[in-house]
Amino acid sequence: MAEANNKIAVVTGAGTGVGRAASLALMSAGFTVVLAGRRIEKLEETSKLGEGIGKSLPVSADMADPGSIAALFARVMEVYGRLDVLFNNAGMGAPPVPFEDLTLAQWQAVVATNLTAPFLCTQHAFRIMKDQSPRGGRIINNGSISAHAPRPFSAAYTSTKHAITGLTKASNLDGRGYDIAVGQIDIGNAATPMTDRMVEGVLQPDGRKIPEPRMDAKAVGDAVAYMASLPLDANVLFMTVMASKMPFVGRG
């Protein structure tokens, strides 16, 4: 993989799971990674794991707070003066309750983190990338296999991940004039705290509850680093990385 020559990347939700795996892979590929997330202690753990691999900067940021998002990108410009890659990774789900029992507050919390935050982060990245020299950069959105096929009782999560696909396509088009490439990685069953429940068993569309295979999150991190390391005249628009034997194709 080509060296990134100390380019600057921002990863949201960098304290655990896919965000941590992607941050370490980007550091290994030569990026200086700004580790963003709510829990500074988790970000510092990621930073410590990256010691000897590459450079990082933990920055506490709440993706549900537009002011906190603005402060994150202001800090990036204050410290580094440019931005080459943004990985919109932070996300959450609502409790798996029957559709009609999902509360408005639960719905809005998922929309705020999974859709509004990537929209705002992408806006900040656009403003930076279009005006810097050399111009341009890359934005990678964390979609999900839920961007293709829902699980039972996942209306809020699935709706936002379908919406991320729309955001990816629209911002990719709008970024062309500024040399900003936008792509999406759809992940299925990476072994992270969010998927620990899959070991015991998760609800299937036919009503059964069965364990599902998972894969090492490093496979996802390496895929993000590959996407990030491409020259700006090439782009991975959509990539699916999944546990080989998980129920997805036909959901069975």
Secondary structure, DSSP 8 states (H G I E B T S, - for coil): -----S-EEEEETTTSHHHHHHHHHHHHTT-EEEEEES-HHHHHHHHHHTTTT--EEEEE--TT-HHHHHHHHHHHHHHTS---EEEE----------GGG--HHHHHHHHIIIIIHHHHHHHHHHHHHHHSSS--EEEEEE--GGGTS--TT-HHHHHHHHHHHHHHHHHHHHHGGGTEEEEEEEEE-EESGGGTHHHH-EE-TTS-EE----EETHHHHHHHHHHHHS-TT----EEEEE-TTSS-GGG-
